[in-house]
Amino acid sequence: MQLPDYKEARKRTREEIKKENYVINQNAINIGLNKTYHVKTYGCQMNEHDTENIEAMLEQLGFVKEDNQDKADLVILNTCSIRENAHNKAFGMLGRLKHLKEETNKDLVIGICGCMAQEEKVVNEIMKKYKFVNFVFGTHNLHRLPYILEEAFKSKKQVIEVFSKEGNIVEGIPVRRASKFKAYVNIMYGCDKFCTYCIVPYTRGKQRSRDKDDILREVKKLVEDGYKEVTLLGQNVNAYGKDFNSSYKMENLLEDVAKTGIERVRFMTSHPWDFTDEMIDVIKKYPNIMPSIHLPVQSGSSKVLKLMGRRYTKEEYITLFDKLRTIPNVSISTDIIVGFPSEDESDFNETLDLVNYCKFDNAYTFIFSPREGTPAEKFKDMTTLHEKEERLYKLNEIMNKYFLESNKKMVGKVVDVLVDGQSEKDGMLCGYTDTNKLINFTGDVDSIGKIVKVEVTDAKTWSLDGKQK
């Protein structure tokens, strides 16, 4: 049994990051024959891509995917710890699975992985109150799933293997991609920023970059397989290469990926601290790098930003924002937290001032959610929940106005859309523009998986309507 340890998770050393290759556990081969699996995913794109790896490993072992979790022999929850709401959803699902195991399928095997599994409190609670959970593993040992499963199926005891360490790079983990034309590619793992509210540096480990040759090899294979779009993933993609003793950085990787000929390149998430002028120049240079930037600001108050440990001021963010606006047809989205400890009305009004200046194309807004083990958990908070909710409502009202204004500017334009599939609207297709705006449109079903021309006919706050040309 290996339990998480926050003290170990906080450590950062100068030790060289080790690279190892995925090796299948031969003893686990065929352990999944005549069995089905279901993976429930919470959280970010990194978690979604982890699930693609998990599913591929399970299928190597003989499991068959089952879309209905109530009918599966194995259920794995791939969890998120960024906010309390994600915690509650995962534990709520555990309650449902407990009932399923007791009433319907006593042989059901249940596992938990992802960021929640890296938290001391969560694992302790699972050991104490959720003994029906068969196994727990973390973010650093995803590649060991076949070994963990072998033990879980053979053992009558709860199997827990969670490493709290800086982390290594594991290459060659198989992947079962959710799409045949859009793909996620990890370029780095972990984060060293240690923003005072954020649990990610503890759950995902040290900032560590994949070798450029491994990344480019993966992207080139995707091009050969007919993929249209790749999204480069990392907790802070702009910091790519900073852990190498090399001049090769994110702008160099971005350019090399563009040169592979993939039709669309995206990247996320960016930290303003590491966004360079050279990156902006590369984005302008290559038309296959999409003009869509997600740039979390979190607050418009320099006082609050300092308490958050964000390493930039409101003025520095605006300077970077103005540079990004020089990218033709650029769309900029952001994240904002309201009700951070010490945020008063004047601080919140500064955030509104920033929003009124930037007029973001999209945003994810949240009420501050304290995470155990982070410095902000201990910050004195004098703002009531009611006040926070009022601020969030006011912020969203202003945000939504600008979202709609931005979308209305596109009415009448013809845009390139990568078609995802059937829309939730009957008889329509859906996809995303180069600026990452969702559009529902009438068109040819044979266009799914292709980039087509679509005329924008109507604009809503969160989406566009159109017709294929």
Backbone torsions as a table, in degrees:
resi	resn	phi	psi	omega
1	MET	NA	130.1	179.3
2	GLN	-125.4	115.3	-174.5
3	LEU	-102.4	151.6	178.7
4	PRO	-69.2	151.5	-177.8
5	ASP	-142.0	110.9	-176.5
6	TYR	-63.3	-33.5	179.7
7	LYS	-61.7	-41.8	178.0
8	GLU	-70.2	-37.3	-177.2
9	ALA	-66.5	-25.6	-179.7
10	ARG	-77.2	-21.0	-171.8
11	LYS	-66.0	141.4	172.0
12	ARG	-135.0	124.1	-180.0
13	THR	-121.7	178.3	177.5
14	ARG	-97.1	12.5	179.6
15	GLU	-64.4	141.9	-178.8
16	GLU	-68.0	137.8	178.5
17	ILE	-71.9	130.5	-179.5
18	LYS	-89.5	144.1	175.0
19	LYS	-112.0	130.8	178.9
20	GLU	-133.0	163.2	-179.5
21	ASN	-105.8	143.3	176.9
22	TYR	-64.7	133.0	177.3
23	VAL	-127.6	124.9	-180.0
24	ILE	-71.2	140.2	176.4
25	ASN	-79.5	107.7	-176.1
26	GLN	-62.3	-28.9	179.8
27	ASN	-68.5	-19.8	-177.8
28	ALA	-95.2	-8.3	178.8
29	ILE	-56.0	132.9	179.5
30	ASN	75.2	5.9	178.8
31	ILE	-65.7	-21.3	-178.3
32	GLY	-101.1	7.0	179.9
33	LEU	-58.6	134.1	-179.1
34	ASN	63.9	21.6	177.3
35	LYS	-124.9	153.4	179.1
36	THR	-116.3	159.9	-180.0
37	TYR	-134.9	157.7	174.4
38	HIS	-143.6	128.5	177.7
39	VAL	-113.7	123.9	176.9
40	LYS	-102.5	122.7	-172.9
41	THR	-110.8	133.7	175.4
42	TYR	-119.2	150.2	169.5
43	GLY	97.9	-147.6	-164.8
44	CYS	-84.7	-179.7	178.6
45	GLN	-63.8	-30.4	176.9
46	MET	-62.2	-41.1	176.7
47	ASN	-66.0	-39.4	178.3
48	GLU	-60.4	-41.5	179.4
49	HIS	-70.8	-36.2	174.5
50	ASP	-58.3	-39.6	178.4
51	THR	-63.4	-36.7	176.3
52	GLU	-60.7	-36.7	176.2
53	ASN	-70.4	-42.9	-179.6
54	ILE	-60.4	-46.6	-178.4
55	GLU	-62.7	-39.3	179.6
56	ALA	-65.2	-41.1	178.4
57	MET	-64.8	-41.1	179.2
58	LEU	-62.0	-40.2	-179.2
59	GLU	-71.7	-27.4	171.7
60	GLN	-61.2	-30.4	-176.9
61	LEU	-91.1	3.2	174.5
62	GLY	102.4	-5.3	178.9
63	PHE	-69.2	152.2	175.9
64	VAL	-118.2	136.3	-176.7
65	LYS	-67.8	137.9	177.4
66	GLU	-126.2	118.2	-177.3
67	ASP	-70.4	-26.1	179.4
68	ASN	-95.4	109.9	-176.1
69	GLN	-61.8	-27.2	-179.1
70	ASP	-68.6	-15.6	-178.7
71	LYS	-106.1	-2.0	-174.6
72	ALA	-82.5	152.5	175.1
73	ASP	-86.9	-24.0	179.8
74	LEU	-134.5	127.5	176.2
75	VAL	-123.9	127.3	177.5
76	ILE	-119.0	129.9	174.6
77	LEU	-99.9	115.7	177.2
78	ASN	-96.3	104.8	-161.9
79	THR	-100.4	165.2	179.6
80	CYS	-124.8	145.8	-179.3
81	SER	-123.2	12.1	-172.5
82	ILE	-66.9	-31.3	179.7
83	ARG	-142.3	158.3	-176.3
84	GLU	-61.2	-34.2	-178.9
85	ASN	-59.7	-37.5	178.5
86	ALA	-66.3	-38.2	174.8
87	HIS	-58.0	-51.2	-174.9
88	ASN	-61.6	-39.2	178.9
89	LYS	-62.7	-43.4	-178.2
90	ALA	-66.4	-44.1	179.3
91	PHE	-68.2	-33.2	175.2
92	GLY	-63.7	-38.9	177.5
93	MET	-67.5	-35.5	176.6
94	LEU	-60.9	-39.0	177.4
95	GLY	-60.9	-40.1	179.1
96	ARG	-67.7	-40.4	-179.8
97	LEU	-67.8	-33.0	177.0
98	LYS	-61.4	-46.1	178.6
99	HIS	-61.0	-42.4	-179.8
100	LEU	-61.5	-41.4	-178.2
101	LYS	-69.7	-36.4	-178.2
102	GLU	-77.5	-37.8	-171.0
103	GLU	-99.2	-28.8	-169.9
104	THR	-121.9	-44.2	-172.3
105	ASN	-137.7	87.4	-176.6
106	LYS	-66.6	-18.3	-180.0
107	ASP	-92.6	4.2	179.9
108	LEU	-59.2	131.6	176.9
109	VAL	-103.9	127.9	-174.4
110	ILE	-120.8	131.7	178.0
111	GLY	-130.3	154.3	177.0
112	ILE	-129.0	136.0	176.5
113	CYS	-143.5	-170.4	179.2
114	GLY	88.6	-165.8	-171.0
115	CYS	-66.4	-36.2	178.1
116	MET	-60.3	-33.7	-179.1
117	ALA	-67.5	-15.9	178.6
118	GLN	-87.2	-2.6	-176.0
119	GLU	-95.3	129.6	-179.2
120	GLU	-55.2	-49.1	-175.6
121	LYS	-61.2	-41.2	-177.7
122	VAL	-65.3	-47.5	-178.4
123	VAL	-64.7	-39.7	177.3
124	ASN	-62.5	-38.9	179.3
125	GLU	-68.1	-38.7	178.2
126	ILE	-64.0	-42.5	-179.9
127	MET	-64.2	-33.6	-174.3
128	LYS	-88.5	-43.4	-170.4
129	LYS	-112.3	-13.8	-175.0
130	TYR	-125.9	56.7	-176.9
131	LYS	-66.7	-14.4	178.6
132	PHE	-75.2	-13.3	175.4
133	VAL	-71.7	127.3	-173.2
134	ASN	-82.1	-35.7	-178.1
135	PHE	-154.3	153.8	179.2
136	VAL	-135.9	131.4	172.3
137	PHE	-142.1	159.4	-170.7
138	GLY	-104.7	-162.0	-175.8
139	THR	-81.5	-22.6	-176.2
140	HIS	-85.3	-15.2	-176.6
141	ASN	-125.3	35.3	175.6
142	LEU	-53.6	-40.6	-176.6
143	HIS	-68.0	-12.2	-179.7
144	ARG	-93.6	9.4	-179.4
145	LEU	-52.0	-44.3	179.7
146	PRO	-59.8	-34.6	178.2
147	TYR	-71.5	-42.4	-179.3
148	ILE	-65.2	-41.0	179.3
149	LEU	-64.4	-41.0	179.0
150	GLU	-57.5	-45.5	179.9
151	GLU	-67.4	-40.1	-178.3
152	ALA	-64.6	-38.8	-179.3
153	PHE	-74.0	-27.1	-177.6
154	LYS	-94.0	-26.3	-174.7
155	SER	-93.0	148.5	174.7
156	LYS	-95.2	-0.2	179.7
157	LYS	-101.6	156.7	176.6
158	GLN	-67.9	128.5	-178.5
159	VAL	-100.2	120.4	179.1
160	ILE	-127.3	120.6	178.6
161	GLU	-136.6	96.2	-179.2
162	VAL	-128.4	118.7	-179.7
163	PHE	-96.5	129.0	172.7
164	SER	-105.4	98.4	-176.4
165	LYS	-154.0	175.3	-178.7
166	GLU	-68.2	-33.7	174.8
167	GLY	103.8	153.5	176.1
168	ASN	-116.3	-177.6	173.4
169	ILE	-110.3	125.3	177.8
170	VAL	-114.3	118.0	179.5
171	GLU	-99.8	156.5	172.8
172	GLY	86.7	8.1	176.0
173	ILE	-67.0	128.9	-177.9
174	PRO	-64.2	159.4	-177.9
175	VAL	-138.6	134.5	174.2
176	ARG	-110.4	93.1	-171.4
177	ARG	-69.6	137.5	-177.4
178	ALA	-71.5	-21.8	-179.2
179	SER	-126.5	155.5	177.7
180	LYS	-98.6	2.4	-178.7
181	PHE	-140.7	-7.0	174.7
182	LYS	-127.3	136.2	-175.3
183	ALA	-139.8	145.7	170.8
184	TYR	-93.9	140.0	174.2
185	VAL	-132.7	117.6	175.5
186	ASN	-69.5	131.5	173.8
187	ILE	-111.0	-18.0	177.4
188	MET	-161.8	164.9	-178.2
189	TYR	-130.3	156.2	172.2
190	GLY	74.6	179.5	-178.7
191	CYS	-157.8	141.0	178.2
192	ASP	-113.8	10.9	-176.0
193	LYS	-74.1	-34.6	-179.8
194	PHE	52.3	49.8	169.7
195	CYS	-56.1	141.2	-167.3
196	THR	-65.5	-19.8	-177.9
197	TYR	-98.0	-8.0	-164.8
198	CYS	-102.2	134.4	-179.0
199	ILE	-91.4	-12.2	-172.7
200	VAL	-57.4	-43.3	179.4
201	PRO	-59.7	-23.0	178.6
202	TYR	-86.3	-34.4	-175.8
203	THR	-91.0	-23.7	-177.0
204	ARG	-111.3	-9.4	172.9
205	GLY	85.9	-167.1	-175.6
206	LYS	-65.9	147.4	174.5
207	GLN	-64.6	120.2	-178.0
208	ARG	-147.6	130.2	-173.6
209	SER	-98.8	143.5	172.2
210	ARG	-74.5	153.2	175.8
211	ASP	-63.5	136.5	-177.0
212	LYS	-59.0	-35.3	-178.5
213	ASP	-65.1	-37.1	177.6
214	ASP	-67.0	-40.0	179.5
215	ILE	-65.8	-49.0	-176.5
216	LEU	-66.4	-34.0	176.4
217	ARG	-62.7	-41.3	179.3
218	GLU	-66.1	-43.0	-179.9
219	VAL	-66.0	-43.0	179.2
220	LYS	-61.1	-37.7	177.3
221	LYS	-64.9	-37.6	177.6
222	LEU	-64.1	-40.1	177.1
223	VAL	-61.5	-45.2	179.3
224	GLU	-60.8	-33.4	-178.1
225	ASP	-84.6	2.6	175.3
226	GLY	90.6	12.3	179.0
227	TYR	-70.2	144.2	-177.2
228	LYS	-98.5	-28.8	-171.9
229	GLU	-140.3	139.7	174.1
230	VAL	-127.9	138.3	174.4
231	THR	-113.9	118.6	179.1
232	LEU	-81.1	124.9	-171.7
233	LEU	-112.0	146.7	172.2
234	GLY	-177.2	156.8	175.8
235	GLN	-62.4	-31.3	176.3
236	ASN	-148.8	81.3	-172.4
237	VAL	-60.5	-29.9	-177.5
238	ASN	-64.5	-20.1	-179.8
239	ALA	-87.3	6.3	-179.1
240	TYR	-52.7	134.0	175.2
241	GLY	86.0	-10.2	-178.3
242	LYS	-68.4	-17.9	177.9
243	ASP	-89.1	-3.2	175.8
244	PHE	-92.9	152.3	170.7
245	ASN	-88.9	68.8	-171.5
246	SER	-154.1	158.3	176.8
247	SER	-88.2	-1.8	-178.4
248	TYR	-78.8	114.7	-175.0
249	LYS	-125.1	-169.6	-174.8
250	MET	-59.1	-40.5	-179.6
251	GLU	-62.5	-34.2	178.5
252	ASN	-70.4	-43.1	178.8
253	LEU	-64.5	-43.5	-179.5
254	LEU	-58.6	-42.7	179.3
255	GLU	-65.7	-43.2	-179.3
256	ASP	-66.0	-37.4	177.0
257	VAL	-66.2	-41.2	178.0
258	ALA	-60.6	-36.5	-178.2
259	LYS	-71.7	-12.2	178.0
260	THR	-68.8	-18.6	179.9
261	GLY	94.8	0.4	175.0
262	ILE	-57.9	138.7	-170.9
263	GLU	-72.1	-28.3	179.9
264	ARG	-138.2	132.5	176.2
265	VAL	-123.1	127.4	173.3
266	ARG	-125.7	165.2	176.3
267	PHE	-152.2	146.7	176.8
268	MET	-168.3	151.6	3.2
269	THR	-106.1	152.4	-178.4
270	SER	-100.1	142.5	170.4
271	HIS	-104.8	130.6	-177.9
272	PRO	-54.2	-31.4	-176.8
273	TRP	-59.7	-34.1	-172.3
274	ASP	-106.2	8.4	-177.6
275	PHE	-85.0	111.9	-172.9
276	THR	-96.9	160.6	174.3
277	ASP	-62.4	-33.2	179.8
278	GLU	-64.4	-37.0	175.7
279	MET	-62.0	-43.6	179.7
280	ILE	-61.3	-41.8	179.5
281	ASP	-61.8	-40.5	-179.7
282	VAL	-67.1	-41.7	179.1
283	ILE	-60.8	-41.4	178.6
284	LYS	-65.6	-33.3	-172.5
285	LYS	-73.6	-33.8	-172.1
286	TYR	-113.5	115.9	-178.1
287	PRO	-66.5	-18.3	178.8
288	ASN	-86.6	-1.3	168.8
289	ILE	-89.4	114.8	-171.7
290	MET	-66.6	137.5	-179.3
291	PRO	-80.9	58.2	-178.7
292	SER	-134.4	114.0	-174.5
293	ILE	-119.6	125.7	171.8
294	HIS	-99.3	115.6	-173.0
295	LEU	-131.3	86.5	-177.5
296	PRO	-59.4	128.8	176.0
297	VAL	-100.9	-36.8	177.5
298	GLN	75.4	-40.1	177.8
299	SER	-158.2	154.2	175.7
300	GLY	-99.0	6.1	180.0
301	SER	-104.4	122.6	179.1
302	SER	-62.8	-32.0	177.0
303	LYS	-62.8	-47.2	-179.5
304	VAL	-68.2	-40.3	178.4
305	LEU	-58.4	-38.8	178.3
306	LYS	-65.3	-42.3	177.7
307	LEU	-66.6	-29.1	176.7
308	MET	-75.6	-15.0	-177.1
309	GLY	73.7	33.6	-174.0
310	ARG	-83.7	-16.1	171.8
311	ARG	73.0	17.2	173.3
312	TYR	-148.1	160.2	176.5
313	THR	-99.4	170.2	176.1
314	LYS	-57.8	-42.3	-177.9
315	GLU	-65.7	-38.9	179.0
316	GLU	-67.5	-36.8	176.7
317	TYR	-63.3	-45.3	-178.6
318	ILE	-63.5	-38.0	176.9
319	THR	-59.7	-45.2	177.9
320	LEU	-65.6	-43.1	179.4
321	PHE	-56.5	-44.8	-179.4
322	ASP	-63.6	-36.4	176.3
323	LYS	-64.7	-41.9	-180.0
324	LEU	-64.7	-32.6	180.0
325	ARG	-66.8	-12.2	176.9
326	THR	-80.0	-8.9	174.3
327	ILE	-73.8	123.4	-177.6
328	PRO	-55.1	132.6	174.2
329	ASN	61.1	24.7	-174.5
330	VAL	-71.0	146.5	173.8
331	SER	-120.6	129.9	-176.0
332	ILE	-122.6	126.1	176.6
333	SER	-115.6	169.5	-174.4
334	THR	-153.7	173.8	170.1
335	ASP	-120.6	142.4	176.6
336	ILE	-139.0	132.9	175.7
337	ILE	-105.2	128.9	173.5
338	VAL	-108.0	153.6	176.6
339	GLY	76.7	22.7	174.9
340	PHE	-63.9	142.6	-179.3
341	PRO	-49.7	131.5	-178.9
342	SER	88.4	-10.2	178.1
343	GLU	-67.6	117.7	175.9
344	ASP	-105.2	-175.0	-175.1
345	GLU	-62.3	-37.4	-179.5
346	SER	-68.2	-36.7	176.3
347	ASP	-63.4	-44.3	179.5
348	PHE	-63.1	-39.8	178.5
349	ASN	-64.5	-31.7	174.4
350	GLU	-64.8	-36.5	175.6
351	THR	-63.7	-42.6	177.8
352	LEU	-63.4	-38.5	177.7
353	ASP	-60.9	-42.8	179.3
354	LEU	-63.9	-42.5	178.5
355	VAL	-62.8	-40.8	178.8
356	ASN	-66.9	-27.1	176.5
357	TYR	-78.5	-47.6	-173.6
358	CYS	-78.9	-32.7	-178.9
359	LYS	48.4	61.2	-175.0
360	PHE	-58.2	150.8	178.3
361	ASP	-80.5	-22.3	178.2
362	ASN	-163.6	160.5	-179.9
363	ALA	-162.0	153.6	172.9
364	TYR	-117.0	118.2	-173.9
365	THR	-117.8	141.6	-173.9
366	PHE	-145.1	154.4	166.5
367	ILE	-84.0	139.4	-179.5
368	PHE	-52.7	131.4	-179.9
369	SER	-123.9	106.8	-177.0
370	PRO	-65.4	133.6	178.6
371	ARG	-110.1	130.7	-178.5
372	GLU	-58.8	133.2	177.2
373	GLY	96.2	-11.0	178.1
374	THR	-93.8	152.8	179.0
375	PRO	-56.3	-38.4	-175.9
376	ALA	-65.7	-20.1	177.7
377	GLU	-58.8	-30.5	-175.8
378	LYS	-96.5	-1.6	179.7
379	PHE	-69.5	142.1	179.1
380	LYS	-71.7	128.7	-175.4
381	ASP	-121.0	112.4	-175.8
382	MET	-102.4	-1.9	-176.3
383	THR	-90.6	131.5	-179.1
384	THR	-74.7	158.6	177.5
385	LEU	-60.9	-38.0	179.3
386	HIS	-60.2	-44.1	178.5
387	GLU	-62.8	-41.0	179.5
388	LYS	-63.9	-42.1	179.6
389	GLU	-64.6	-37.9	177.9
390	GLU	-65.2	-40.2	178.7
391	ARG	-65.3	-42.8	-180.0
392	LEU	-62.2	-42.9	179.4
393	TYR	-60.9	-45.5	-179.0
394	LYS	-64.4	-43.1	178.5
395	LEU	-60.8	-47.1	-177.7
396	ASN	-65.4	-33.7	177.2
397	GLU	-60.0	-45.2	179.9
398	ILE	-69.7	-43.9	178.9
399	MET	-56.3	-49.6	-176.4
400	ASN	-60.5	-33.4	177.6
401	LYS	-61.5	-43.5	-179.0
402	TYR	-74.2	-33.4	175.5
403	PHE	-59.0	-46.1	-178.3
404	LEU	-66.3	-41.5	178.1
405	GLU	-59.3	-44.7	179.8
406	SER	-61.6	-44.0	-178.8
407	ASN	-68.1	-37.3	-179.1
408	LYS	-63.4	-28.4	178.7
409	LYS	-65.6	-16.5	-176.7
410	MET	-92.1	-11.2	-178.7
411	VAL	-61.8	130.2	-178.8
412	GLY	94.4	-15.0	179.7
413	LYS	-84.1	153.6	173.6
414	VAL	-103.8	123.6	-174.1
415	VAL	-123.3	156.1	174.3
416	ASP	-84.0	131.0	-177.1
417	VAL	-129.3	128.0	170.8
418	LEU	-87.0	116.7	-170.4
419	VAL	-82.0	118.0	-179.1
420	ASP	-79.7	-39.6	-176.7
421	GLY	159.5	-155.4	179.8
422	GLN	-71.7	138.0	177.5
423	SER	-79.3	161.5	172.2
424	GLU	-68.7	-19.4	175.3
425	LYS	-82.0	126.8	-175.6
426	ASP	-54.5	132.0	174.3
427	GLY	77.0	8.8	-177.5
428	MET	-119.8	160.2	173.3
429	LEU	-104.1	168.8	176.9
430	CYS	-142.6	157.1	178.1
431	GLY	-174.4	-170.5	-177.2
432	TYR	-125.5	140.6	176.3
433	THR	-75.1	175.8	177.3
434	ASP	-63.0	-28.3	179.0
435	THR	-89.3	13.4	173.4
436	ASN	67.8	32.9	175.5
437	LYS	-97.8	132.4	179.0
438	LEU	-72.6	132.1	177.0
439	ILE	-132.8	131.8	173.4
440	ASN	-102.4	132.6	-173.9
441	PHE	-151.7	157.0	173.7
442	THR	-83.2	134.8	-177.4
443	GLY	-173.2	-174.5	-177.1
444	ASP	-84.5	125.3	-178.5
445	VAL	-61.0	-22.9	177.2
446	ASP	-69.9	-7.7	-179.6
447	SER	-80.8	-10.5	-178.5
448	ILE	-58.1	128.5	-178.7
449	GLY	89.5	0.4	-179.5
450	LYS	-115.8	162.0	173.7
451	ILE	-97.8	119.8	-174.6
452	VAL	-127.9	164.1	176.7
453	LYS	-86.8	131.1	179.2
454	VAL	-133.2	132.2	175.2
455	GLU	-88.9	128.8	179.1
456	VAL	-79.7	122.6	-177.0
457	THR	-108.3	-20.9	-178.1
458	ASP	-156.1	154.2	-178.5
459	ALA	-126.6	135.3	173.1
460	LYS	-120.6	175.7	-177.0
461	THR	-61.8	-42.2	-172.2
462	TRP	-110.5	-2.7	-176.7
463	SER	-159.9	171.8	177.4
464	LEU	-118.3	159.1	169.9
465	ASP	-116.7	153.2	179.8
466	GLY	-166.7	-175.2	176.7
467	LYS	-139.5	139.5	-178.1
468	GLN	-68.7	137.6	179.5
469	LYS	-83.4	NA	NA
